Amino acid sequence: MEGVPCLRLPCLRVPHCHAQKLREHLRSQEFLDRNASALSKKQRCRRRGDKLEDLLQELLESHGESWTKEVRDDLPRSFQRHGDLILLGHNCFSLPVWEKFDQQLWHTVAKGLGAKRLATMNRISSDGFRSPQVTVLLGEQSWVKHVDNGITYEFDVTKCMFSAGNITEKLRVAGFDCRGETVVDLYAGIGYFTLPYLVHAGAARVHACEWNPHAVEALRKNLVINRVHDRCTVHPGDNRKVQLCDIADRINLGLIPSSEDGWPVACRLLKKTTGGILHIHQNVTSANAMASHEENDAVSGKRADREVWQAWASATANRIVCLLKKLTTTTWRANIQHIKHVKSYAPHVHHVVLDLECRPV
């Protein structure tokens, strides 16, 4: 328009797999202007929470019920969003006052959170498959679509678990250079790490092992959706029975609380002449849980955590070397490349990943 100055803003286009790391770097260097950016995820959630609270207060008061602090504290404070489905936690809408509204309540919640379907998750089942205990509250089918870092995951939310807390590790895997490598994912699930290895890291071939039949169904579907099915072999069933050996340059052991049962399998799959890298996941109990009050300040606590992680990593490396020597009758060397903290659980339990480079001497 005449008389209106044209404002040209510089922009930087980066691959999906590097976007989060670049954003964190720009923020650390104070180059990222938060005031000029769109609403953050936290701000958007807060706005939806305010809208939900207003709608529920209106619903209760229109039926002669009082809006109290107890009622307000019974609202969901966090939830997972998978496409048009919201997955609520088990610790909300527990008061008797909600029972009188039935489906009207769920329609109101869906409207407030901008969803079409609702479900609630209790706990993860101890059935060996880590199946979620999920009940659909609103909607007729339970398959959902979730997009992370340019990768599409589809799965049945009542049959398969999706861990949103692993996003930092999935981003890290996406940044690996696996061109020409054969990767084995011993606990593939619906493709949490299998897909980043294929889509972003460029692995030549991935062998994906998974024993939950519902997860296998979703995994096969996701490989097709993301157009990488031609570079992945799916092995359904117990990974200890997989008839493979001496094939892997890199192995992902993404099972918590411990992947220890898979260590002998990983050693058998690792290439005997060149070795490779193991990414070993583990829940490690922090020293904070046992520390004295004098040592329990923030600085010493973090130092103690790292010391415990390092001790676990060293013990794990020694165990892996012994397993490899027993399998191959040759000497091996294990190098701790990195120990990555993924997330924390209460009380004082940390999910960490050990990058362990194993080479024959």
Secondary structure as UniProt FT lines:
FT   TURN            2..3
FT   HELIX           16..28
FT   TURN            29..30
FT   HELIX           34..36
FT   HELIX           41..62
FT   TURN            63..64
FT   HELIX           69..72
FT   TURN            73..74
FT   STRAND          79..82
FT   TURN            83..84
FT   STRAND          85..88
FT   HELIX           96..100
FT   TURN            101..102
FT   HELIX           103..113
FT   STRAND          117..124
FT   STRAND          132..138
FT   STRAND          143..148
FT   TURN            149..150
FT   STRAND          151..156
FT   TURN            157..159
FT   HELIX           164..166
FT   HELIX           167..174
FT   STRAND          182..185
FT   TURN            186..187
FT   TURN            189..193
FT   HELIX           194..199
FT   STRAND          205..210
FT   HELIX           213..225
FT   TURN            226..227
FT   HELIX           229..231
FT   STRAND          232..236
FT   HELIX           239..241
FT   STRAND          250..253
FT   HELIX           260..262
FT   HELIX           263..269
FT   TURN            272..274
FT   STRAND          276..285
FT   HELIX           287..289
FT   HELIX           293..295
FT   HELIX           298..328
FT   STRAND          332..345
FT   TURN            346..348
FT   STRAND          349..360
//
